[in-house]
Amino acid sequence: MTMLLMLAALIIGLIIGIPAVFSMGLATLLYFILERGLFDVPDFMIAQRTVFGLDKFALLAIPLFLLVGKVMNESGVTHRLFDFAKALVGHFRGGLGQVNILASVIFAGMSGSATADAAGLGAVEIKAMKDAKYPTKFACSITAASSLIGPVIPPSIPIVLYAIVAGVSVNQLLIAGIIPGILMALALSIFVAYQAIKYNYPTEAKASMRRIASTGKRAILPLMTPVILVGGILSGVFTATEAAAVGSLYAIILACIIYRSISLSHLYDICKRTMQDSAVIMIILAVSNIFAWILTRERVPLVFTDFITALTENYYLVMGLCLLFLLFLGMFLSSIVSITIATPVLIPLVMEVGGDPLHFGIIMILALMMGEVTPPFGMVLFAITRVGKIPFIDLVRGVVPYLIPIFILLVILIAFPQIVLFLPKLLM
């Protein structure tokens, strides 16, 4: 009964608009009050459990990855990356739509955040597409959809967070995101080509080798960022956290010394905002740790697992149910909150039916990323609405068709786990 009241308090708090971290905190406090009484709340144990949730070296990767993305976003490299992508694929069906996707893949190796991609690179992409007479709805929709590639291809903040909560290797999970991220880009490219034929969208003139070389030369230094991050992890030279630290230093040197596009005062402002964003993630993780401890103490994961497996032990049906649950959850909660709440509950169920937590991590992140572009609380939708100056309802109508190829990819990844697991098993 106490557990049900705690969950009810959490849901009511979220419904009436209390931020997720405070909703979890109040629900946790209610649990201890009901269990022990108002004047016997175990404050020392709560503090200990909360701090314990942050006592992990791998968590340092989150602020460092955030710093890499912010520095790169504000150093002007987005124009260099977009021009290089345009020279490579602008002549394909869909023209700048294909450029949009490739630029997002490249930028994904630096930012690890869908919102950062949408707000930073998205401004460049949408302006270029509008100038080329592409419909505003198409420009904004493909920008929103392609930004979802960012948290799948390493570096990825949601991947680091899931790995810590689920207790799996951060390095392996980052590498596991590479093939699904590339397949996601390929699926969107095919859909853009179909849209281009259907609506007769323009294509760019094929770039000469000289043009490709010149834009590649301008983009080569930013392109080294994902090489350093992913290459360092793959080679075993860096852990994910160390790679993030080296990547941050490289991004600062590039922006402040080589390009001189960011002053020291601007860098200070970027670091300040990075600390603020990191603090939001950390406090969510800290509070969710005590919340997850209560769920485990009350045997909620085991009860939930027994309930579902009593209905069916079929791997594909269980994964399908988990997928539907995550898609629903992603519509109302941010991916960070969803990961911290859902992971402790779903992992025992997935493992009970023979699933792999590494594989399930990519499925979870992809499903929750779809929530970033679905109403009512899709953060990418709000970012694109502001950047693209498009009505919210028009953007929703435009982006929904692009969720179809992503959903099909999710189904394929569930049916064939080796697509996800092949690379980490081969390389690590």
N, C-alpha and C positions, 0 to 999 in steps of 0.2 A: 504493500500500500504506500509506504514511504517513497519507494522508487517511482511509482506512478505519479505521485504528487510532485516529485522533483522534475520529471519529464514534462508534466503538464505546465509547471511554472516556467520551464524553458520555452515551450511552444508559445504560451501566452505572452511571454516577454518579447519574443521575436515578432509575433503578430501585431502587438501594439507599438512596435517600433523601437524598443530598447536595443541598443547595439548588442551584437552577439556575445561579446566578451562579458558584458555586464549581466546579460541574461543567464549565461552559464554560471557566473559568480553568484548571482542571487539564488539560482536554483540549487547550487551546491550548499550555500549557507542555509537554505530552507531544509535541506536534507539533514544536516547536522543538528539543527534546532529541533526537528521532529524526532530525531534519533536520541539525542542526549539532553535536550532542554535548552532554553534560551541562555542560561548562565553557565552552561557546561560545554560550550562549543570548543573543540580542540584546536585552538588558534595556533599553537606551536606546530602541531602535526600538519595543519593546512599550509603554513608558511614553508615548512620543510619539504612537503610534496611539491609545492609550487616552484620553489627554487630548484629542486631536483630535476624538474622538467626542462630546465634551461642549462643544466650542467653537462653539456655535450659539446665537444670540440667541433664536430661537424656543423653545428649551428652557425659558426663564424662565416661559413660560406654564404649564408643568406645576405647579410649586409654588404659583403664584398661583391657578390654578383649584382646586387642592386646598384652599387657604386659604379661598376663597369658599365651597366646599361645607361645610367644617368649621364655619366661623362661622355660616352659615345653619342648619346642622343643629342647632347647640347654642344658638341664640338663641331657640328656641321658635316660629319661624315655621312649622314643620311643621303645627302645629294650625290656624293661620290659613289655610294653603293647603288643608288637608283640609276645613275647614268651608266654604270657598268652592267647592271642587269638589263637595262634597255638595249644596250649594244648587243648583248648575247641573245635575248629571246624576244625583242620587240617586234620582229617580223613574223612571229608565229601567230596562229589563229587566236584572236582576242587581244593582240597587240599589248597595250599597256596593262591589261588584266593579267597577262602572263608575267610581265615585268613586275607587277605588284606582288605576285606570289614568290617569284625568285628573290626579290629584294627582302621579303619577309623571312625567307629561309636563311639568307645570309645574315640578316640582323638578328635572327633567333640565336645565332652563335655568340651573341654579345649581351643581349638583354635578359632573356629568360622570363619575360613578362609580357602577357598579351596586351595589357593596358599601355605599357611603355611603347610597344610597337605601334599600337593604334594612335596614340597621341603624338608620338615623335615622327616616325617614318610615315605614318598615315597622312600627316599634313602635306608632306612632299608628294606622296602618291596621288592623293585626291586632287591637289592643285594641278598636277601634270595631266591627269586624265580629263579634268574639266577643260583645261586649255586646249586639249586635243579633240574637244567636242564629244566626249563620251557622256552618256546620261549620268546625272548626279547620283541617281539611285544605284546604278551599276557600279560606279566608282566607289561609293561609300560601302556598298554591300560586300564587294570582293575584298576591300580593305579590312573590314570587320572580320570576315571569314579567314583571310590569310594571316591575320594577327594571332589566331589561335595556334599557329605552328610554333610560336615563340616558346611556350612553356613545355613543349614536347621534346624539341631538339636541345641538347645541352649547350650552355648551362641553363638550368631550370630551377626556379625557387620552389614551385610545388613538388617537384621530384625530390629535392633535398628534404623538404618537410615530411613528405610521405615516408621516405626511407628511414628517417629518424623515428617517426611514430610507429612504423611497422617493424622496425628492427632489422631492416635488410641493408645490404651494402649500397652506400651512396654512389660509389664509382660504377658498380654494375648497373644500377638503375639508370644513371645518366647515359651510359652507353646503350642500354636497352631502348632508349627513346629515339635513337638515330634513324633506324629503319622505319618505324611508324611515322616519324616526322616527315621523312622523304616521301613515303607512300601517301601521306596526307596532302602534301604539296602536289603530287602527281594526280591524285583524285580531283583536287580543285582545278588543276590545269585542264584536265579532260572536260570537266563541266564548263569551264570558261570557254573552251574551244566550241563546245556545243552551243552555248549561249551566243557566241560570236557569229556562228553560222545562222542561227535562228533569227537574230536581230540585225545581222549585217553590220557588226561593229567594225571599225577600221583597224588596220594593222600598220605598223611602222615600216619604213623602208629598211631593207637589210643593211646592216652596218658593215663597213669595210673592215678588213683585218687591221688597218691602221687605226680606225676608230676604236675597235675592240682593245687594241694594244694601249692606246692613249688613256682610255677610261680605266682599263685594268691597272695601268701604272699609277693613276691617281687613287685607286681603291686598294692597292696592294697592302699598304700598312694597316688600314682597318681590318682587312681580310686576315691578317696574321693573328688577330685576337682569338677567333675560334680555333685556329690552328694551335695556338699556345695552350688554350684551355683544354680542348679535346685531346690534342696530341700528347700533352703532359700526362693526362689521366690514362690514356691508352698505353703509353710507353712505361707507365709505372714510376715515372720521375716525380710526379706530384700526386698527392691525394686531392680530392675535390676541393677541400678547403685551401690547400696550398696553391692549387691552380687558380682559385678565385683571387687569392692575394697577389700572385704574379700578374694575373690579368688586370687587376686594378692598377697596379704600378705601371704596367705597359700603357693602359688607357690614359693615365694621368700624364705620362711622359709624352705620349702622342699628342694630346690635346693642349697641354700647357707649354711644352718645349719645342716640339717639331712643327705643329700647325699654329701654335700661339693663338688659338681661337678661344681659349678660356683663361681668364686672368686668375690671380691668386684669390681675390675677393669672390669671384664667381665660383671657384673651386670650393672655397669655404662654405658658400651657400649650398652647393651641391651636396657636400658632406653633411651639412646640417639637415637637409631634407632626407638624405639617405638614413640618417640616424632616426629621424621621426618615423619614416616608413618602417624601418627595422623594429622600432619600439612597438608599433602596432602589431606586427607579426609575433614578436616575442611575448607580449602580454597575452595574446590569444593562446599561444602554445603553453604558457605557464598555467593559465586558468584551466585550459582543456586537460592538462595533465592530472589535476586533482579530480576533474569531472570524469575522466577515463578511469581513474583509480576506483572511484565509487561504482562505476558500471561493472568493473571487474569484480569488485568486492561483493556486489549484489548478484553476480553470475549472469548478468544480462547477455553477454556474448554467447554463453553456453545455452541459456534458455532459448535465445533467438535461433541458434544453430539447431537445437533439438526440434524446435517448432517447424523450421523450414525443411529439415531432413525427414521429418515425419510425413510431410506432404510429398516430397520428392528428393531423391538422392542423385538425380540425373545432373551431371556436370553442366550441360548446356542450358537446362532449364534454370538451375540455380544462378548461373552467370547472367542469364537473361533477366531474371528477377533483380539481381544486384544492379544491372545496367539501368533498368527502368527506375529503380530507387534513386540511383545517383543522378540521373537526368532530372528527376523531380526535385531532388535536393538542390541541385545546381541552379535551379530557377529562382530559389529564394535566399540562398546563402552564398557567400563568397567561397571560392575554391579552398582558401586557407582554412576557413571555419569548417567547411564540409569535410576536409581531409582529417582534421583533428578529432571531429566527432564520429565520423563514420568508420574510419580505419579500424579502431579497436573492436568494433562490433562485427564488421564484415570479414575481417581476415580469418578468424576461426572457422566461419562458415565455408569460406572458399577452400581452405586447407582440408576441411572435413570431406569435401567432395573431390579431392584430388587436384585442386588448383595450386598454382605457384604464386606466392605473394609478390614476386618480382614482376611476373606477367600481369597480375591483377593491378599492380601499381600504375602501369601504363594505361590500362583500361579505365581505371578510376580517373586519372588526370585528363584523358581525352574526353570522357563523359562530362566531367565537371567543367571543362573548357567550353563545351557546347552551352552550358548554363551562362557563360559570360556574354553570349549574344542572344539570349532569350529573355523576354520580359517576364516578370516586372522589374528585376533588379540586375540585369546584365550590365556589368561595369563597362565593357567594351562598347556597348550600344550608346551609353551616355558620352563616352569619349569621342566616338565617331560623330554623334549628333552635334557636339560642340565644334569639332574640327571641320566637319563637312557642311555645317549649316543646313541640315536636312531635318524635316519633321520626324519625330520619333517613330510614329506609326508607319511612315513611308520606309524608313530604314528597316523596321521589323519585317515588313512585307517583302522587302528586297533581299534580306539576308536568309530568310527561312529556306529557300530552295538550295542554298549552299550547305545547309546542314545535312541534306540527303546523302551526298557522297561521303561525308564524314561519318554518318551513322552506318552506312554500308561498310566502310572501312573498319569500324568498331566490331561489327558482326563477324567480319573476316578474321580479325585479330583474336576474337573469342574462339572461333572455330579452329584456328591454327596458331596455337600459342608459340610454336617454334619461330614464327616470324619475329616475335619480340625477343625470345630467349636465345636465338641463334648467335647474335653478335657478342653479347656478354660472355656466353659459354666459350665461344671461339677465342676471344681476345683476352679474357680475364680468368 
